Amino acid sequence: MKKVFGGAALFLDRSDINTDEIIPAKYLTEVTKEALKPYCLEDLKLDGFDPKGEKLKAARVVISRANFGCGSSREHAPWVFEVNDIHTIIAESYARIFRQNMFNGGMLAIELPKADLDRIFALQSAGTVSIAVDLPQQKVMASAGGKSETLHFEISQFDKALVEAGGWVEFADARY
């Protein structure tokens, strides 16, 4: 595993955040992943969210609601998170292709039931929320201001193997 799964959490309290909000289509002509970096979540309209603000710069985990990554099938959406050192997204559900593109890139797309997400969102009242992920045990630990929640998540053995290898290319290189 190359990536760190955990750190400061960025809360995007909305369902149906689409790939155009994650990385606007006008930047899809960029020829490197790194060139996408400054445009992460640039078109996201959400009360109190600043795409150029310190919360996004400090974030290593995104916590959101249902149907995250809906829209087009572009790989650029997970890539823009990757180049911003965000390797974990936790949501109630994902658009199928976005979710698989996360795993293909060696990143985590963790699904939790709404009640568990609500428990993590509630921790914000205690301060800055930090997330730790134990992939082998399939647990998420969220903490803030002396309060904490430990939650179990499911991941298929294949998707876990992709993440542990660092992504699809690394997985294939090691096996074929």
N, C-alpha and C positions, 0 to 999 in steps of 0.2 A: 504494500500500500504506500503510495507516494503522498497522498493528500492528508491534510489534517481535517478531521470531521468534528467541528465544534468551535466554540468561541462566542463572541458577542452576538446577540440576536437582534435582527432588524424585523420589526413587526409590520406586516402589510395586511391590515384587517379588512380584507375584501375578497370575495369570490370572483372567479372568472377573470383573473389577470392574464391578459393575452400576450402572445409573443411580440406583437407590435408595441406594446407598452414596455416589454422587457428590453427589446432592442429595435428601434424604429427601422422600417424597411429601407429608408434612404441610406443607411450605413452598410447594407449588405454587399456593397461593391468593394468594401475593404478587403485587402488580400492577406491580412494576418489577423489572428485572434487578438493580439495585443492592441491593434488599431481600434478595436471595438470598446476598449476599456472605459473611456470617458463618457460613453453614451448609455451606460447601464441604467435602466428604468427611467430614461430621459422623458418619455411621454406618459408616465404613470401619473394620473390625477387622483390624489388621495389626500384628504384633509391632513395637514401637518407634515406631509412628506416633502422633502427637498432632495431631488436627485443629485444635487451638488453638495449636500450637507455632510456633516461629520458622522452622522449615524450610519449612512451607507458606506462611507470610507472605513469605518471601524468594524462593520459587520463581517462575520464569517459564516453566519447562518441566517437564512430567511425563514420566517414563520408566517404562514398565510392561511387562507381558507380553501374552499372547494374549487375544483376545476382549474388549478394553477397551470399556466402554460398552454391554454387553449389558443386556437388560431391556426397559424400555418405550421408546417412541419420543419421549419428551418432549424438547423443545428446551432445557429448563431445565438439563440436564446440561452442554452446552457453554457456556451462558450463565453458569453459576456460575464456570466457569474464566475466562471473558472478564472478568467484573467483578473477579476477583482477579488480573488482569494476567498470566494464563497463557494464551498464545496458541498454544502448541505442545505437542502430545502425541506421544510416540514410543512405539510398541508393535509387537509382532509382527503383530497383526491387530486389527480393530475389528468391532463390530456394525455392519452396513451403515448403518442409519439414523443412529446416533451419528456415524459417520464423515462422512456427507453433511451432517449438521447442523453439524459443525465447518466444513466448506468453505463452506456456505451463510452462516455467520457471519463468513467471512473469516479463519478460523483454520486452522492446519495440523494434520492428522492424518497423521503420517509413519509408514509401515510399513517395518520393517527385519526381515531374517531373524533367527532366534534367535541364530545365531552372532555377528552384528553387535551385537545387543543385549547379549549376554554380554560382549563387549569393552567396551561402555560401562559396564555394571554393574561390571566389574573395575576401572575407573578410580577407583571410590570409595575403594579402599585407598590411593590417593595423595593424598586430600583432597577438598575440595569440588569437585564437577564443574560446569564451565561449558559450555554448549552455544551454538554459533553456527550459524545456518542460512543457507546461500547458496541461495535459492530459484531464481534463474536457472540456476545450475549444478547444482541438485538435490543438494547436499552438506550433510552434517551434520558439524560439527567439534566433538568433545568433548575437553575438556582438564581436567587436574587435576595439581597438583604436578609440573609439568614433563613429564608424559606426555600424549600426545594420540592421538586416532584420527580419521581422516577417512573418512566412509562415504557412499556414493552411495544415493539413494533415487529411486523412481519416483513420478510424479504425472501424471495425465492433463492434457492441455492445457486442458480445460474447468475442472477443479478448480483448476489453477494460475491461470487467468484469474479465477475467483471470488475466490481469495485476493488476487491482485494488485489487484483492484477494491475489496477491503474487504468483500466478501460479496455475496450474491445480489441484494439490493435495489440496491446501488451498481452492480453489473454490469448489471442490467436498466435502471436509470436512464440509464446511459451509452450504451446501445444501442437503446433503444426509445422 
